[in-house]
Amino acid sequence: MTLGAADTAFARELFSDLPDLSARKMFGGMGIYSQGVIFAIMRSDGVLLIKAQEGPFADRLAAMGCYRWTYVRKDGKASAMPYWTVPQDALDDPDKAAQLAREALAAL
């Protein structure tokens, strides 16, 4: 599956409160940036993920019930990416989504 214009519009609306917001297509999905810094991605399957390295912000996302994106590589080993699912309530609330994005950017 490849993302379309509606997906880009959704992400732009959800994070519209952030300065210098941009999105770039990548690997069938897209990277979402504020002032040139990537803080979220939308996978080609439409799942929105927010960036969080190990630490307090990632711990907070886990406590909210978010889960880290992991996948199995060709060699059979699991690999974890520094991206976490966005809480369901934030997907419906641009204020909550923008606050999470600001936290993600501050933690980078």
Phi and psi in radians as a Rosetta constraint file:
Dihedral C 1 N 2 CA 2 C 2 CIRCULARHARMONIC -2.085 0.35
Dihedral N 2 CA 2 C 2 N 3 CIRCULARHARMONIC 2.490 0.35
Dihedral C 2 N 3 CA 3 C 3 CIRCULARHARMONIC -1.259 0.35
Dihedral N 3 CA 3 C 3 N 4 CIRCULARHARMONIC 2.626 0.35
Dihedral C 3 N 4 CA 4 C 4 CIRCULARHARMONIC -2.031 0.35
Dihedral N 4 CA 4 C 4 N 5 CIRCULARHARMONIC -3.002 0.35
Dihedral C 4 N 5 CA 5 C 5 CIRCULARHARMONIC -1.061 0.35
Dihedral N 5 CA 5 C 5 N 6 CIRCULARHARMONIC -0.606 0.35
Dihedral C 5 N 6 CA 6 C 6 CIRCULARHARMONIC -1.146 0.35
Dihedral N 6 CA 6 C 6 N 7 CIRCULARHARMONIC -0.641 0.35
Dihedral C 6 N 7 CA 7 C 7 CIRCULARHARMONIC -1.148 0.35
Dihedral N 7 CA 7 C 7 N 8 CIRCULARHARMONIC -0.764 0.35
Dihedral C 7 N 8 CA 8 C 8 CIRCULARHARMONIC -1.102 0.35
Dihedral N 8 CA 8 C 8 N 9 CIRCULARHARMONIC -0.740 0.35
Dihedral C 8 N 9 CA 9 C 9 CIRCULARHARMONIC -1.101 0.35
Dihedral N 9 CA 9 C 9 N 10 CIRCULARHARMONIC -0.701 0.35
Dihedral C 9 N 10 CA 10 C 10 CIRCULARHARMONIC -1.058 0.35
Dihedral N 10 CA 10 C 10 N 11 CIRCULARHARMONIC -0.844 0.35
Dihedral C 10 N 11 CA 11 C 11 CIRCULARHARMONIC -1.112 0.35
Dihedral N 11 CA 11 C 11 N 12 CIRCULARHARMONIC -0.736 0.35
Dihedral C 11 N 12 CA 12 C 12 CIRCULARHARMONIC -1.106 0.35
Dihedral N 12 CA 12 C 12 N 13 CIRCULARHARMONIC -0.688 0.35
Dihedral C 12 N 13 CA 13 C 13 CIRCULARHARMONIC -1.220 0.35
Dihedral N 13 CA 13 C 13 N 14 CIRCULARHARMONIC -0.749 0.35
Dihedral C 13 N 14 CA 14 C 14 CIRCULARHARMONIC -1.070 0.35
Dihedral N 14 CA 14 C 14 N 15 CIRCULARHARMONIC -0.681 0.35
Dihedral C 14 N 15 CA 15 C 15 CIRCULARHARMONIC -1.882 0.35
Dihedral N 15 CA 15 C 15 N 16 CIRCULARHARMONIC 0.375 0.35
Dihedral C 15 N 16 CA 16 C 16 CIRCULARHARMONIC -1.074 0.35
Dihedral N 16 CA 16 C 16 N 17 CIRCULARHARMONIC -0.316 0.35
Dihedral C 16 N 17 CA 17 C 17 CIRCULARHARMONIC -1.347 0.35
Dihedral N 17 CA 17 C 17 N 18 CIRCULARHARMONIC -0.170 0.35
Dihedral C 17 N 18 CA 18 C 18 CIRCULARHARMONIC -1.509 0.35
Dihedral N 18 CA 18 C 18 N 19 CIRCULARHARMONIC 2.565 0.35
Dihedral C 18 N 19 CA 19 C 19 CIRCULARHARMONIC -1.270 0.35
Dihedral N 19 CA 19 C 19 N 20 CIRCULARHARMONIC 2.547 0.35
Dihedral C 19 N 20 CA 20 C 20 CIRCULARHARMONIC 0.814 0.35
Dihedral N 20 CA 20 C 20 N 21 CIRCULARHARMONIC 0.925 0.35
Dihedral C 20 N 21 CA 21 C 21 CIRCULARHARMONIC -1.313 0.35
Dihedral N 21 CA 21 C 21 N 22 CIRCULARHARMONIC 2.376 0.35
Dihedral C 21 N 22 CA 22 C 22 CIRCULARHARMONIC -2.569 0.35
Dihedral N 22 CA 22 C 22 N 23 CIRCULARHARMONIC 2.817 0.35
Dihedral C 22 N 23 CA 23 C 23 CIRCULARHARMONIC -2.413 0.35
Dihedral N 23 CA 23 C 23 N 24 CIRCULARHARMONIC 2.451 0.35
Dihedral C 23 N 24 CA 24 C 24 CIRCULARHARMONIC -2.286 0.35
Dihedral N 24 CA 24 C 24 N 25 CIRCULARHARMONIC 2.333 0.35
Dihedral C 24 N 25 CA 25 C 25 CIRCULARHARMONIC -1.178 0.35
Dihedral N 25 CA 25 C 25 N 26 CIRCULARHARMONIC 2.460 0.35
Dihedral C 25 N 26 CA 26 C 26 CIRCULARHARMONIC -2.753 0.35
Dihedral N 26 CA 26 C 26 N 27 CIRCULARHARMONIC 2.222 0.35
Dihedral C 26 N 27 CA 27 C 27 CIRCULARHARMONIC 0.918 0.35
Dihedral N 27 CA 27 C 27 N 28 CIRCULARHARMONIC 0.646 0.35
Dihedral C 27 N 28 CA 28 C 28 CIRCULARHARMONIC 1.480 0.35
Dihedral N 28 CA 28 C 28 N 29 CIRCULARHARMONIC -0.233 0.35
Dihedral C 28 N 29 CA 29 C 29 CIRCULARHARMONIC -1.953 0.35
Dihedral N 29 CA 29 C 29 N 30 CIRCULARHARMONIC -2.604 0.35
Dihedral C 29 N 30 CA 30 C 30 CIRCULARHARMONIC -2.694 0.35
Dihedral N 30 CA 30 C 30 N 31 CIRCULARHARMONIC 2.646 0.35
Dihedral C 30 N 31 CA 31 C 31 CIRCULARHARMONIC -1.696 0.35
Dihedral N 31 CA 31 C 31 N 32 CIRCULARHARMONIC 2.506 0.35
Dihedral C 31 N 32 CA 32 C 32 CIRCULARHARMONIC -2.067 0.35
Dihedral N 32 CA 32 C 32 N 33 CIRCULARHARMONIC 2.225 0.35
Dihedral C 32 N 33 CA 33 C 33 CIRCULARHARMONIC -2.175 0.35
Dihedral N 33 CA 33 C 33 N 34 CIRCULARHARMONIC 2.626 0.35
Dihedral C 33 N 34 CA 34 C 34 CIRCULARHARMONIC -2.228 0.35
Dihedral N 34 CA 34 C 34 N 35 CIRCULARHARMONIC 2.159 0.35
Dihedral C 34 N 35 CA 35 C 35 CIRCULARHARMONIC 0.912 0.35
Dihedral N 35 CA 35 C 35 N 36 CIRCULARHARMONIC 0.699 0.35
Dihedral C 35 N 36 CA 36 C 36 CIRCULARHARMONIC 1.406 0.35
Dihedral N 36 CA 36 C 36 N 37 CIRCULARHARMONIC 0.032 0.35
Dihedral C 36 N 37 CA 37 C 37 CIRCULARHARMONIC -1.871 0.35
Dihedral N 37 CA 37 C 37 N 38 CIRCULARHARMONIC 2.175 0.35
Dihedral C 37 N 38 CA 38 C 38 CIRCULARHARMONIC -1.268 0.35
Dihedral N 38 CA 38 C 38 N 39 CIRCULARHARMONIC 2.268 0.35
Dihedral C 38 N 39 CA 39 C 39 CIRCULARHARMONIC -2.228 0.35
Dihedral N 39 CA 39 C 39 N 40 CIRCULARHARMONIC -0.166 0.35
Dihedral C 39 N 40 CA 40 C 40 CIRCULARHARMONIC -2.738 0.35
Dihedral N 40 CA 40 C 40 N 41 CIRCULARHARMONIC 2.802 0.35
Dihedral C 40 N 41 CA 41 C 41 CIRCULARHARMONIC -2.379 0.35
Dihedral N 41 CA 41 C 41 N 42 CIRCULARHARMONIC 2.736 0.35
Dihedral C 41 N 42 CA 42 C 42 CIRCULARHARMONIC -2.100 0.35
Dihedral N 42 CA 42 C 42 N 43 CIRCULARHARMONIC 2.076 0.35
Dihedral C 42 N 43 CA 43 C 43 CIRCULARHARMONIC -1.217 0.35
Dihedral N 43 CA 43 C 43 N 44 CIRCULARHARMONIC 2.897 0.35
Dihedral C 43 N 44 CA 44 C 44 CIRCULARHARMONIC -1.106 0.35
Dihedral N 44 CA 44 C 44 N 45 CIRCULARHARMONIC -0.322 0.35
Dihedral C 44 N 45 CA 45 C 45 CIRCULARHARMONIC -1.543 0.35
Dihedral N 45 CA 45 C 45 N 46 CIRCULARHARMONIC 0.088 0.35
Dihedral C 45 N 46 CA 46 C 46 CIRCULARHARMONIC 1.559 0.35
Dihedral N 46 CA 46 C 46 N 47 CIRCULARHARMONIC -0.006 0.35
Dihedral C 46 N 47 CA 47 C 47 CIRCULARHARMONIC -1.332 0.35
Dihedral N 47 CA 47 C 47 N 48 CIRCULARHARMONIC 2.247 0.35
Dihedral C 47 N 48 CA 48 C 48 CIRCULARHARMONIC -1.648 0.35
Dihedral N 48 CA 48 C 48 N 49 CIRCULARHARMONIC 2.266 0.35
Dihedral C 48 N 49 CA 49 C 49 CIRCULARHARMONIC -2.240 0.35
Dihedral N 49 CA 49 C 49 N 50 CIRCULARHARMONIC 2.498 0.35
Dihedral C 49 N 50 CA 50 C 50 CIRCULARHARMONIC -1.948 0.35
Dihedral N 50 CA 50 C 50 N 51 CIRCULARHARMONIC 2.500 0.35
Dihedral C 50 N 51 CA 51 C 51 CIRCULARHARMONIC -1.379 0.35
Dihedral N 51 CA 51 C 51 N 52 CIRCULARHARMONIC 2.314 0.35
Dihedral C 51 N 52 CA 52 C 52 CIRCULARHARMONIC -2.684 0.35
Dihedral N 52 CA 52 C 52 N 53 CIRCULARHARMONIC 2.029 0.35
Dihedral C 52 N 53 CA 53 C 53 CIRCULARHARMONIC -1.302 0.35
Dihedral N 53 CA 53 C 53 N 54 CIRCULARHARMONIC 2.997 0.35
Dihedral C 53 N 54 CA 54 C 54 CIRCULARHARMONIC -0.988 0.35
Dihedral N 54 CA 54 C 54 N 55 CIRCULARHARMONIC 2.422 0.35
Dihedral C 54 N 55 CA 55 C 55 CIRCULARHARMONIC 2.468 0.35
Dihedral N 55 CA 55 C 55 N 56 CIRCULARHARMONIC -2.908 0.35
Dihedral C 55 N 56 CA 56 C 56 CIRCULARHARMONIC -1.017 0.35
Dihedral N 56 CA 56 C 56 N 57 CIRCULARHARMONIC -0.694 0.35
Dihedral C 56 N 57 CA 57 C 57 CIRCULARHARMONIC -1.181 0.35
Dihedral N 57 CA 57 C 57 N 58 CIRCULARHARMONIC -0.763 0.35
Dihedral C 57 N 58 CA 58 C 58 CIRCULARHARMONIC -1.085 0.35
Dihedral N 58 CA 58 C 58 N 59 CIRCULARHARMONIC -0.698 0.35
Dihedral C 58 N 59 CA 59 C 59 CIRCULARHARMONIC -1.089 0.35
Dihedral N 59 CA 59 C 59 N 60 CIRCULARHARMONIC -0.697 0.35
Dihedral C 59 N 60 CA 60 C 60 CIRCULARHARMONIC -1.154 0.35
Dihedral N 60 CA 60 C 60 N 61 CIRCULARHARMONIC -0.725 0.35
Dihedral C 60 N 61 CA 61 C 61 CIRCULARHARMONIC -1.064 0.35
Dihedral N 61 CA 61 C 61 N 62 CIRCULARHARMONIC -0.769 0.35
Dihedral C 61 N 62 CA 62 C 62 CIRCULARHARMONIC -1.061 0.35
Dihedral N 62 CA 62 C 62 N 63 CIRCULARHARMONIC -0.719 0.35
Dihedral C 62 N 63 CA 63 C 63 CIRCULARHARMONIC -1.135 0.35
Dihedral N 63 CA 63 C 63 N 64 CIRCULARHARMONIC -0.456 0.35
Dihedral C 63 N 64 CA 64 C 64 CIRCULARHARMONIC -1.451 0.35
Dihedral N 64 CA 64 C 64 N 65 CIRCULARHARMONIC -0.012 0.35
Dihedral C 64 N 65 CA 65 C 65 CIRCULARHARMONIC 1.615 0.35
Dihedral N 65 CA 65 C 65 N 66 CIRCULARHARMONIC 0.129 0.35
Dihedral C 65 N 66 CA 66 C 66 CIRCULARHARMONIC -1.325 0.35
Dihedral N 66 CA 66 C 66 N 67 CIRCULARHARMONIC 2.739 0.35
Dihedral C 66 N 67 CA 67 C 67 CIRCULARHARMONIC -2.256 0.35
Dihedral N 67 CA 67 C 67 N 68 CIRCULARHARMONIC 2.639 0.35
Dihedral C 67 N 68 CA 68 C 68 CIRCULARHARMONIC -1.399 0.35
Dihedral N 68 CA 68 C 68 N 69 CIRCULARHARMONIC 2.472 0.35
Dihedral C 68 N 69 CA 69 C 69 CIRCULARHARMONIC -1.275 0.35
Dihedral N 69 CA 69 C 69 N 70 CIRCULARHARMONIC 2.087 0.35
Dihedral C 69 N 70 CA 70 C 70 CIRCULARHARMONIC -2.235 0.35
Dihedral N 70 CA 70 C 70 N 71 CIRCULARHARMONIC 2.694 0.35
Dihedral C 70 N 71 CA 71 C 71 CIRCULARHARMONIC -2.587 0.35
Dihedral N 71 CA 71 C 71 N 72 CIRCULARHARMONIC 2.873 0.35
Dihedral C 71 N 72 CA 72 C 72 CIRCULARHARMONIC -1.772 0.35
Dihedral N 72 CA 72 C 72 N 73 CIRCULARHARMONIC 2.173 0.35
Dihedral C 72 N 73 CA 73 C 73 CIRCULARHARMONIC -1.330 0.35
Dihedral N 73 CA 73 C 73 N 74 CIRCULARHARMONIC 3.002 0.35
Dihedral C 73 N 74 CA 74 C 74 CIRCULARHARMONIC -1.045 0.35
Dihedral N 74 CA 74 C 74 N 75 CIRCULARHARMONIC -0.520 0.35
Dihedral C 74 N 75 CA 75 C 75 CIRCULARHARMONIC -1.437 0.35
Dihedral N 75 CA 75 C 75 N 76 CIRCULARHARMONIC 0.050 0.35
Dihedral C 75 N 76 CA 76 C 76 CIRCULARHARMONIC 1.569 0.35
Dihedral N 76 CA 76 C 76 N 77 CIRCULARHARMONIC -0.074 0.35
Dihedral C 76 N 77 CA 77 C 77 CIRCULARHARMONIC -1.510 0.35
Dihedral N 77 CA 77 C 77 N 78 CIRCULARHARMONIC 2.516 0.35
Dihedral C 77 N 78 CA 78 C 78 CIRCULARHARMONIC -1.377 0.35
Dihedral N 78 CA 78 C 78 N 79 CIRCULARHARMONIC 2.514 0.35
Dihedral C 78 N 79 CA 79 C 79 CIRCULARHARMONIC -2.325 0.35
Dihedral N 79 CA 79 C 79 N 80 CIRCULARHARMONIC 2.343 0.35
Dihedral C 79 N 80 CA 80 C 80 CIRCULARHARMONIC -1.880 0.35
Dihedral N 80 CA 80 C 80 N 81 CIRCULARHARMONIC 2.317 0.35
Dihedral C 80 N 81 CA 81 C 81 CIRCULARHARMONIC -1.674 0.35
Dihedral N 81 CA 81 C 81 N 82 CIRCULARHARMONIC 2.752 0.35
Dihedral C 81 N 82 CA 82 C 82 CIRCULARHARMONIC -1.454 0.35
Dihedral N 82 CA 82 C 82 N 83 CIRCULARHARMONIC 0.734 0.35
Dihedral C 82 N 83 CA 83 C 83 CIRCULARHARMONIC -2.260 0.35
Dihedral N 83 CA 83 C 83 N 84 CIRCULARHARMONIC 2.425 0.35
Dihedral C 83 N 84 CA 84 C 84 CIRCULARHARMONIC -2.149 0.35
Dihedral N 84 CA 84 C 84 N 85 CIRCULARHARMONIC 2.630 0.35
Dihedral C 84 N 85 CA 85 C 85 CIRCULARHARMONIC -1.088 0.35
Dihedral N 85 CA 85 C 85 N 86 CIRCULARHARMONIC 2.639 0.35
Dihedral C 85 N 86 CA 86 C 86 CIRCULARHARMONIC -1.532 0.35
Dihedral N 86 CA 86 C 86 N 87 CIRCULARHARMONIC 2.354 0.35
Dihedral C 86 N 87 CA 87 C 87 CIRCULARHARMONIC -0.974 0.35
Dihedral N 87 CA 87 C 87 N 88 CIRCULARHARMONIC 2.479 0.35
Dihedral C 87 N 88 CA 88 C 88 CIRCULARHARMONIC -0.956 0.35
Dihedral N 88 CA 88 C 88 N 89 CIRCULARHARMONIC -0.714 0.35
Dihedral C 88 N 89 CA 89 C 89 CIRCULARHARMONIC -1.172 0.35
Dihedral N 89 CA 89 C 89 N 90 CIRCULARHARMONIC -0.468 0.35
Dihedral C 89 N 90 CA 90 C 90 CIRCULARHARMONIC -1.314 0.35
Dihedral N 90 CA 90 C 90 N 91 CIRCULARHARMONIC -0.406 0.35
Dihedral C 90 N 91 CA 91 C 91 CIRCULARHARMONIC -1.212 0.35
Dihedral N 91 CA 91 C 91 N 92 CIRCULARHARMONIC -0.321 0.35
Dihedral C 91 N 92 CA 92 C 92 CIRCULARHARMONIC -1.872 0.35
Dihedral N 92 CA 92 C 92 N 93 CIRCULARHARMONIC 0.055 0.35
Dihedral C 92 N 93 CA 93 C 93 CIRCULARHARMONIC -2.411 0.35
Dihedral N 93 CA 93 C 93 N 94 CIRCULARHARMONIC 1.716 0.35
Dihedral C 93 N 94 CA 94 C 94 CIRCULARHARMONIC -0.981 0.35
Dihedral N 94 CA 94 C 94 N 95 CIRCULARHARMONIC -0.543 0.35
Dihedral C 94 N 95 CA 95 C 95 CIRCULARHARMONIC -1.145 0.35
Dihedral N 95 CA 95 C 95 N 96 CIRCULARHARMONIC -0.785 0.35
Dihedral C 95 N 96 CA 96 C 96 CIRCULARHARMONIC -1.155 0.35
Dihedral N 96 CA 96 C 96 N 97 CIRCULARHARMONIC -0.738 0.35
Dihedral C 96 N 97 CA 97 C 97 CIRCULARHARMONIC -1.099 0.35
Dihedral N 97 CA 97 C 97 N 98 CIRCULARHARMONIC -0.767 0.35
Dihedral C 97 N 98 CA 98 C 98 CIRCULARHARMONIC -1.142 0.35
Dihedral N 98 CA 98 C 98 N 99 CIRCULARHARMONIC -0.652 0.35
Dihedral C 98 N 99 CA 99 C 99 CIRCULARHARMONIC -1.118 0.35
Dihedral N 99 CA 99 C 99 N 100 CIRCULARHARMONIC -0.761 0.35
Dihedral C 99 N 100 CA 100 C 100 CIRCULARHARMONIC -1.077 0.35
Dihedral N 100 CA 100 C 100 N 101 CIRCULARHARMONIC -0.714 0.35
Dihedral C 100 N 101 CA 101 C 101 CIRCULARHARMONIC -1.097 0.35
Dihedral N 101 CA 101 C 101 N 102 CIRCULARHARMONIC -0.733 0.35
Dihedral C 101 N 102 CA 102 C 102 CIRCULARHARMONIC -1.100 0.35
Dihedral N 102 CA 102 C 102 N 103 CIRCULARHARMONIC -0.693 0.35
Dihedral C 102 N 103 CA 103 C 103 CIRCULARHARMONIC -1.119 0.35
Dihedral N 103 CA 103 C 103 N 104 CIRCULARHARMONIC -0.734 0.35
Dihedral C 103 N 104 CA 104 C 104 CIRCULARHARMONIC -1.070 0.35
Dihedral N 104 CA 104 C 104 N 105 CIRCULARHARMONIC -0.801 0.35
Dihedral C 104 N 105 CA 105 C 105 CIRCULARHARMONIC -1.117 0.35
Dihedral N 105 CA 105 C 105 N 106 CIRCULARHARMONIC -0.695 0.35
Dihedral C 105 N 106 CA 106 C 106 CIRCULARHARMONIC -1.145 0.35
Dihedral N 106 CA 106 C 106 N 107 CIRCULARHARMONIC -0.538 0.35
Dihedral C 106 N 107 CA 107 C 107 CIRCULARHARMONIC -1.450 0.35
Dihedral N 107 CA 107 C 107 N 108 CIRCULARHARMONIC -0.217 0.35
